[in-house]
Amino acid sequence: MKIKLNVWRQAGPNATGGLKSYDIEVTEHMSFLEMFDVLNEQLLRNPDKHPEGPVAFDHDCREGICGMCSMVIDGVPHGPNKATTTCQLHMRSYKDGDEITVEPFRAKAFPVLRDLVVDRSSFDRIQHAGGYISVRTGAAPDANALPIGKADADEAFDYAACIGCGACVAACPNASAMLFVGAKVSHLAKVPQGQVERVGRVTRMVDVMDAEGFGGCTNHGECEAACPKEISLDAIAMLNTELARAAVASAK
């Protein structure tokens, strides 16, 4: 089938970008990223016609695990399908003659590096500020050795499913990272190993989040709708609870 692609092209962080149109033939069995592979082969074969070269885009696992395939497709982070990363989107979701516009994630804290590639290292710095357990926990215990209630275990697992793709930020009108930070804080707050550093963790991570230039949450809910792992807004409520808990603890 024939598809018209409008792709954001930007040579570098300080360059002026814009949409450029390409006509391409694909099959319904291709993934969205495979379509870009075909497009780039087409561009490389015709350097005189396409001096701008291949489209730069992030990808790695192509299995919906790594969170790198960050694209805004027709105005929606990761595209039209719910609970789906860009790499899990297939061309059978489209029909012959469709026109698709693809842009990078837009946020002050996610500056564009080139074309569809953005710098999401701000997420790494938030994670480094406290999204880990540094205390010694010994060797891996048996699965039933730690007394964790099923409700807490299930919630911790759901929050830990966050892949840090940044779709929540791209979807939010305020470019807020509250869902991401909430998921990272909440899953450690729900397990025994996370209790030792619980108070300091949330404060440090939120401080770095604010310093990176992310906006505040005003309960639009777009983050939850765009999340490919369906992280609930409960993570933001949990984050606010943890912040209040830390404030009370530090006041003592």
C-alpha atoms as one frame of an Amber mdcrd trajectory, in Angstrom:
protein
   0.000   0.000   0.000   1.085   3.582  -0.620   1.607   5.943   2.300   2.492
   9.626   2.404   4.806  10.444   5.311   5.288  13.929   6.719   8.439  13.616
   8.819  10.086  16.216  11.037  13.617  16.876   9.751  16.101  18.831  11.852
  19.831  18.691  11.200  20.867  19.461  14.779  19.840  20.887  18.155  20.272
  24.482  17.018  19.038  24.039  13.454  15.635  25.099  12.206  13.449  22.084
  11.650  10.405  21.423   9.511   8.204  18.731   8.023   9.287  17.030   4.817
   7.011  14.775   2.770   7.893  11.347   1.365   5.890   8.823  -0.642   6.575
   5.206   0.272   5.232   1.750  -0.501   4.858  -0.694   2.400   3.028  -3.885
   3.320   0.525  -4.242   6.128   2.839  -6.751   7.818   5.574  -4.165   8.464
   5.987  -2.534  11.824   6.084   1.255  11.966   9.859   1.203  12.482  10.346
  -1.232   9.599   8.549   1.313   7.465  11.218   3.849   8.468  13.924   1.319
   7.593  12.418   1.089   4.107  12.218   4.883   3.865  15.865   5.284   4.874
  16.981   2.713   2.300  15.044   4.704  -0.279  16.736   7.952   0.808  20.204
   6.386   0.788  19.701   5.048  -2.736  18.879   8.537  -4.031  21.373  10.960
  -2.404  21.015  13.494  -5.227  17.261  13.639  -4.793  17.444  13.469  -0.979
  20.583  15.335   0.187  19.121  15.497   3.700  20.023  11.825   4.135  18.270
   9.150   6.216  15.871   9.989   9.029  17.427   9.710  12.485  15.180   7.923
  14.973  15.668   6.071  18.258  15.173   2.322  18.530  16.698  -0.694  20.223
  14.723  -3.745  21.342  11.751  -3.274  18.989   9.758  -5.370  21.454   8.091
  -2.670  23.559  10.587  -3.026  26.405  13.328  -0.393  26.133  11.198   2.755
  25.660  13.474   4.300  23.041  11.058   4.437  20.083   9.723   7.869  20.977
   7.671   9.354  18.152   4.570  11.527  18.055   2.379  10.020  15.331  -0.470
  12.215  14.109  -0.299  14.153  17.360  -0.317  11.101  19.656   2.811   9.779
  21.438   3.515   6.257  20.098   0.539   6.448  17.725  -3.173   5.631  17.720
  -3.206   2.239  19.437  -3.643   2.079  23.214  -0.984   0.377  25.367   1.387
   0.199  22.391   4.877   1.532  21.800   5.865   2.838  18.368   7.782  -0.360
  17.599   4.664  -2.431  18.355   2.538  -0.390  15.948   2.040  -2.123  12.595
   1.037  -0.775   9.225  -2.146  -2.863   9.287  -3.478  -0.051  11.480  -3.457
   2.111   8.331  -4.886   1.825   4.839  -3.744   2.564   1.322  -3.470   6.286
   0.625  -3.191   7.379   4.264  -1.123  10.424   5.198   0.876  10.150   8.444
   2.691  12.945  10.258   5.594  11.959  12.519   7.322  14.352  14.925   9.668
  14.069  17.915   8.519  14.301  21.530   8.069  17.962  22.442   9.232  19.185
  25.862  11.745  21.682  27.190  13.424  18.869  29.125  13.589  16.699  25.950
  15.562  18.854  23.475  15.651  17.613  19.887  19.076  16.291  18.882  18.289
  15.447  15.285  15.123  14.643  13.339  13.062  12.351  15.603  15.765  11.842
  18.246  15.406  13.721  21.537  17.705  13.889  24.550  15.904  12.088  27.378
  18.894  12.002  29.722  16.886  14.158  32.139  15.021  10.949  33.027  18.373
   9.283  33.753  19.349  12.087  36.114  16.043  11.772  37.971  16.594   8.025
  38.275  20.160   8.528  39.485  18.897  10.872  42.192  17.052   8.124  44.030
  15.367   5.517  41.882  17.430   2.646  43.228  18.192   0.639  46.376  21.764
   1.069  47.626  21.482  -0.861  50.901  22.867  -4.392  50.975  20.067  -6.899
  50.557  22.172 -10.057  50.263  21.671 -12.806  47.752  18.384 -13.198  45.925
  15.892 -14.737  48.398  13.268 -17.329  47.642  10.155 -15.828  46.104   8.082
 -16.369  49.241  10.770 -15.473  51.800   9.831 -11.786  52.158   6.449 -11.053
  53.731   4.954  -8.799  51.054   1.164  -8.646  50.824  -0.334  -9.528  47.459
  -1.882  -6.076  47.006   1.471  -4.355  47.603   3.308  -6.854  45.395   0.829
  -6.370  42.563   1.015  -2.571  42.795   4.819  -2.612  42.933   4.892  -4.800
  39.828   2.482  -2.502  37.971   4.544   0.600  38.782   7.802  -1.174  37.911
   6.425  -1.813  34.422   7.293   1.802  33.495   9.886   1.764  30.697  10.757
   5.469  30.953   9.835   6.202  27.339   8.643   9.767  28.033   5.235   9.468
  26.354   3.658  10.859  29.521   5.741  14.021  29.171   5.006  14.369  25.447
   1.263  13.954  26.014   0.984  16.357  28.954   0.106  19.994  28.116   2.519
  20.997  30.893   5.261  18.511  29.918   5.036  17.065  33.412   7.105  14.033
  34.447   4.946  13.261  37.474   3.712   9.902  36.140   7.251   8.696  35.441
   8.592   9.869  38.801   5.501   8.589  40.567   5.980   5.127  39.100   9.667
   5.011  40.048   9.020   6.232  43.589   5.920   4.118  44.167   7.229   0.725
  43.165  10.135   1.003  45.642   7.860   2.365  48.364   5.768  -0.805  48.113
   8.567  -3.308  48.822  10.554  -3.878  52.060  13.917  -3.236  50.384  12.862
   0.312  49.556  11.971   1.417  53.072  15.443   2.427  54.305  15.853   5.195
  51.722  12.154   5.956  51.330  12.084   9.491  52.764  15.177  10.825  51.012
  14.386   9.147  47.711  11.213  11.057  46.867  12.657  14.426  47.877  15.797
  14.014  45.793  13.960  12.759  42.723  11.356  15.533  42.788  14.068  18.174
  43.303  15.903  16.948  40.194  12.632  16.718  38.250  11.922  20.381  38.987
  15.497  21.412  38.185  15.287  19.696  34.786  12.431  21.979  33.745   9.473
  19.613  33.690   6.082  21.197  34.291   3.656  20.558  37.115   0.714  18.160
  37.079  -2.745  19.720  36.667  -4.661  16.439  36.378  -5.329  16.403  32.625
  -4.882  12.630  32.585  -3.237  12.622  29.147  -0.194  10.886  30.631  -2.184
   7.833  31.669  -3.923   7.686  28.279  -0.613   7.788  26.374   1.366   5.411
  28.601   2.193   2.234  26.652   2.363   0.288  29.920  -0.905   1.756  31.239
   0.613   3.207  34.415  -2.287   4.536  36.468  -2.721   8.088  37.748  -2.588
   6.403  41.158   1.191   6.692  40.788   0.900  10.491  40.941  -1.344  10.275
  44.005   1.205   7.954  45.599   4.008  10.386  44.749   2.150  13.244  46.443
   1.563  11.030  49.486   5.254  10.156  49.647   6.180  13.854  49.390   3.863
  14.690  52.284   5.306  11.808  54.284   8.848  13.062  53.648   7.879  16.614
  54.661   6.461  15.378  57.976   9.505  13.180  58.634  11.958  16.017  57.937
  10.016  18.362  60.239  10.465  16.080  63.247
